[in-house]
Amino acid sequence: MVSDVAPQGEGRFQSWRRHRRHVRKVVVGLLLVYVFVFAALNTHHTRIDFVFYSVRTRTLFALAVVAALSFVAGYLLRGRRARRH
């Protein structure tokens, strides 16, 4: 149970920082649970059609490849936008 009263010698700022650390740990824990549930629910296979061939792979792997390609494209194209403005 979190008390609103700061321990002896601890100011409001330190109490707030301690509270923020606990909240951050809870949020990180919830995100990890969400990632594990997401991975568990996306284990079935799917077919991906490319121009010249098709591949059968897990849905989670396909999502990870798309995310990685999106990050790479964003990294490569960020310089173009900065030069235009």
C-alpha positions as CSV (number, residue, x, y, z in Angstrom):
1,M,0.0,0.0,0.0
2,V,1.4,3.4,-1.0
3,S,1.3,6.0,1.7
4,D,0.7,9.7,1.0
5,V,3.0,10.6,3.8
6,A,6.7,10.8,3.0
7,P,9.1,9.0,5.2
8,Q,11.2,11.0,7.8
9,G,13.6,13.3,6.0
10,E,12.1,12.7,2.5
11,G,10.7,15.7,0.7
12,R,7.8,15.7,-1.7
13,F,10.1,15.5,-4.7
14,Q,11.8,12.3,-3.6
15,S,8.4,10.8,-2.7
16,W,7.1,11.7,-6.2
17,R,10.2,10.2,-7.8
18,R,9.7,7.0,-5.9
19,H,6.1,6.9,-6.9
20,R,7.0,7.4,-10.6
21,R,9.4,4.4,-10.4
22,H,6.7,2.2,-9.2
23,V,4.3,3.4,-11.8
24,R,6.9,2.8,-14.5
25,K,7.5,-0.7,-13.3
26,V,3.8,-1.5,-13.5
27,V,3.5,-0.1,-17.0
28,V,6.5,-2.0,-18.2
29,G,5.1,-5.2,-16.6
30,L,1.8,-4.7,-18.3
31,L,3.5,-4.1,-21.7
32,L,5.5,-7.3,-21.3
33,V,2.3,-9.3,-20.5
34,Y,0.7,-7.7,-23.6
35,V,3.6,-8.7,-25.8
36,F,3.6,-12.3,-24.6
37,V,-0.1,-12.6,-25.1
38,F,0.2,-11.0,-28.6
39,A,2.9,-13.5,-29.5
40,A,0.9,-16.5,-28.1
41,L,-2.1,-15.5,-30.1
42,N,-0.3,-15.0,-33.4
43,T,1.5,-18.3,-33.8
44,H,-0.6,-19.6,-36.7
45,H,0.8,-19.7,-40.2
46,T,-0.1,-17.4,-43.1
47,R,0.8,-17.2,-46.7
48,I,2.6,-14.1,-48.1
49,D,2.5,-13.5,-51.8
50,F,5.5,-11.7,-53.3
51,V,5.8,-10.7,-57.0
52,F,7.6,-13.8,-58.1
53,Y,7.0,-16.3,-55.3
54,S,5.0,-16.9,-52.1
55,V,6.1,-17.9,-48.6
56,R,4.3,-19.6,-45.8
57,T,5.4,-18.3,-42.4
58,R,4.1,-17.5,-38.9
59,T,2.0,-14.3,-38.6
60,L,4.2,-12.9,-35.9
61,F,7.3,-13.3,-38.0
62,A,5.6,-11.5,-40.9
63,L,4.6,-8.6,-38.6
64,A,8.2,-8.4,-37.3
65,V,9.6,-8.2,-40.9
66,V,7.1,-5.5,-41.9
67,A,8.0,-3.5,-38.7
68,A,11.7,-3.8,-39.4
69,L,11.4,-2.8,-43.0
70,S,9.3,0.2,-41.9
71,F,12.0,1.3,-39.5
72,V,14.6,1.0,-42.2
73,A,12.6,2.9,-44.7
74,G,11.9,5.7,-42.1
75,Y,15.6,5.8,-41.3
76,L,16.6,6.1,-44.9
77,L,14.0,8.7,-45.8
78,R,14.4,10.9,-42.8
79,G,17.3,12.8,-44.4
80,R,15.2,13.6,-47.5
81,R,12.5,15.3,-45.5
82,A,15.0,17.3,-43.5
83,R,16.7,18.6,-46.6
84,R,13.4,19.7,-48.2
85,H,12.4,21.9,-45.3
